[in-house]
Structure formats: structure tokens, C-alpha cells
Amino acid sequence: MTIKSISASEYLTKSPVTLSEDADLFEAIHVLLEKKLTGLTIVNANAEVVGVLSELDCLKAILDGSYYGEVGGKVREFMTKQVQTLENVDKMDVLEVARIMIDSKRRRIPVVENGQFKGQVSCRSILQAVKDFVGTHDASENCIYE
């Protein structure tokens, strides 16, 4: 068995924290801080990925808002709308996903099936896959919020 034989779907986070595009910016910031996340997938009522909101998106929103004297608003105003997603992740190995993440400079990539959000792969999940390959899995390393 090689690392290349590890399916990315084995390390798919199936229930990561998501938010609605109608959520308030400060609600999103609260979730990021409380769950110790660097970003969130934003989904609509049909479970379709409509954006991602990162810590940097939030900082930009705060800086821009403070300049104009109006900090805050809905997540849809500040999220990144051009989102790269993955499909057929069950046919991809972890190294293939790692290459996509490095090339696109993304820490997490939403996974969709038939247009609907099914989970995400993250740098953390790929690192976990590689560590599990070379050693014993340590449950203390699990991240339930990804």
C-alpha cells in the first residue's frame, strides 16, 4: 500500500461547520473564533455552495467598513464567491487532492455531489491521512469542526 492508494473520500469531513449567506458578519466571526477555524463554507437553502468566508475576508470587511464608518452586514457581501469545488472525490487519492490544494492555494475545498454540498477536504485532513499512513491514528488529533 502506498500513500497514493489512500482515497481522499476516507478523509472527507462530512459535517463541517457551514453558514448561510444571510448570516451576519459578526455571527460568522463568532463561529470562526469559537470553533478555532480559519474559514467557512457558505451554502444556500438548497445546500449548494455559494461561497467561502475566510478570516482574511472578515478582516477586509472590518477594515473597509471602518473606513466608511459602517462595519458589518451580511456574509454574502464579504464572502469569496468564486469557489473551487471537487466532485468524484471517491475516485481521487489524497496526493491528488493535496496537489490541487497547493496549486490553488486553498486550505479547504468543498466537495459537491449533484450540485449539493457533501463535505470538504482540508489541509488538516490530508495531513491526518499521511500521518495515519506512517503511524498510528491518535484520536486526540481529530478536529470535529473542520
C-alpha positions as CSV (number, residue, x, y, z in Angstrom):
1,M,0.0,0.0,0.0
2,T,1.2,3.5,-0.9
3,I,0.0,6.9,0.1
4,K,-1.4,7.2,-3.4
5,S,-3.7,4.3,-2.6
6,I,-5.5,6.3,0.1
7,S,-8.8,7.6,-1.1
8,A,-9.5,11.2,-0.4
9,S,-13.1,10.2,0.5
10,E,-11.7,8.4,3.6
11,Y,-10.6,11.8,4.9
12,L,-13.7,13.8,3.8
13,T,-15.1,15.9,6.7
14,K,-18.8,15.2,6.2
15,S,-20.3,17.7,8.6
16,P,-18.1,20.7,8.7
17,V,-19.4,24.0,10.1
18,T,-21.2,26.0,7.4
19,L,-23.2,29.2,7.4
20,S,-25.9,30.8,5.3
21,E,-25.2,33.7,3.1
22,D,-27.8,35.6,5.1
23,A,-25.8,35.3,8.3
24,D,-24.5,38.4,9.9
25,L,-20.7,39.1,9.6
26,F,-20.3,39.2,13.3
27,E,-22.1,35.8,13.7
28,A,-19.6,34.4,11.2
29,I,-16.7,35.9,13.1
30,H,-18.0,34.4,16.4
31,V,-18.2,31.0,14.8
32,L,-14.7,31.3,13.4
33,L,-13.3,32.2,16.8
34,E,-15.4,29.8,18.9
35,K,-14.6,26.8,16.7
36,K,-11.0,27.9,16.0
37,L,-11.5,27.8,12.2
38,T,-9.8,29.8,9.5
39,G,-12.8,29.7,7.2
40,L,-16.3,28.5,6.5
41,T,-18.2,27.1,3.5
42,I,-21.3,29.2,2.8
43,V,-24.3,27.3,1.5
44,N,-27.8,28.4,0.4
45,A,-31.1,26.9,1.4
46,N,-30.7,24.2,-1.3
47,A,-27.4,23.0,0.2
48,E,-25.5,24.5,-2.8
49,V,-22.0,26.0,-2.2
50,V,-22.3,29.8,-2.9
51,G,-19.1,31.0,-1.3
52,V,-16.4,30.7,1.3
53,L,-15.7,33.1,4.1
54,S,-12.1,33.3,5.5
55,E,-10.6,35.1,8.3
56,L,-9.0,37.4,5.7
57,D,-12.4,38.1,4.1
58,C,-13.6,39.2,7.6
59,L,-10.6,41.4,8.2
60,K,-11.0,43.1,4.9
61,A,-14.7,43.7,5.7
62,I,-13.8,45.2,9.0
63,L,-11.1,47.5,7.5
64,D,-13.3,48.6,4.6
65,G,-16.2,49.1,6.9
66,S,-14.2,51.2,9.4
67,Y,-13.0,53.4,6.6
68,Y,-16.6,54.1,5.6
69,G,-17.9,54.1,9.2
70,E,-20.2,51.1,8.7
71,V,-18.8,47.9,9.9
72,G,-21.0,44.8,9.5
73,G,-23.5,43.3,7.1
74,K,-24.5,40.0,5.6
75,V,-21.9,37.3,4.9
76,R,-22.9,37.4,1.1
77,E,-21.4,40.9,0.9
78,F,-17.9,39.7,2.0
79,M,-17.6,36.1,1.1
80,T,-15.5,34.9,-1.8
81,K,-18.0,33.9,-4.5
82,Q,-15.7,32.1,-7.0
83,V,-15.3,28.8,-5.2
84,Q,-13.3,25.8,-6.4
85,T,-15.1,22.6,-5.5
86,L,-14.3,18.9,-6.0
87,E,-16.6,16.2,-7.4
88,N,-16.0,12.5,-7.5
89,V,-13.6,12.7,-4.5
90,D,-14.1,8.9,-4.1
91,K,-12.1,8.5,-7.3
92,M,-9.2,10.7,-6.1
93,D,-6.3,9.9,-3.9
94,V,-5.0,12.2,-1.1
95,L,-1.9,13.2,-3.0
96,E,-4.0,14.4,-6.0
97,V,-6.2,16.5,-3.6
98,A,-3.0,17.8,-1.9
99,R,-1.7,18.9,-5.3
100,I,-4.9,20.7,-6.1
101,M,-4.8,22.5,-2.8
102,I,-1.3,23.6,-3.2
103,D,-1.8,24.8,-6.8
104,S,-4.9,26.7,-5.9
105,K,-3.5,28.0,-2.5
106,R,-6.6,26.7,-0.7
107,R,-6.7,25.4,2.9
108,R,-10.1,23.7,2.3
109,I,-12.1,22.7,-0.7
110,P,-15.8,22.0,-0.6
111,V,-16.9,18.7,-2.0
112,V,-20.2,18.6,-4.0
113,E,-22.3,15.8,-5.4
114,N,-25.1,16.5,-7.9
115,G,-24.6,20.2,-7.1
116,Q,-25.1,19.8,-3.4
117,F,-22.6,20.3,-0.6
118,K,-21.4,16.9,0.8
119,G,-18.4,17.9,2.9
120,Q,-14.9,19.2,2.5
121,V,-11.3,18.2,2.4
122,S,-8.8,20.3,4.2
123,C,-5.1,20.6,4.7
124,R,-5.6,19.1,8.1
125,S,-7.5,16.1,6.8
126,I,-4.7,15.4,4.2
127,L,-2.0,15.8,6.9
128,Q,-4.0,13.3,9.0
129,A,-4.1,10.8,6.1
130,V,-0.4,11.0,5.7
131,K,0.3,10.7,9.4
132,D,-2.1,7.7,9.7
133,F,-0.3,6.1,6.8
134,V,3.1,6.2,8.6
135,G,1.9,5.7,12.1
136,T,-1.0,5.0,14.5
137,H,-4.0,7.2,14.4
138,D,-4.3,9.4,17.6
139,A,-7.9,10.4,18.3
140,S,-6.7,13.5,20.1
141,E,-5.8,14.9,16.7
142,N,-9.4,14.7,15.4
143,C,-11.0,18.0,14.5
144,I,-14.7,17.8,14.7
145,Y,-15.3,21.4,13.4
146,E,-13.4,21.5,10.2
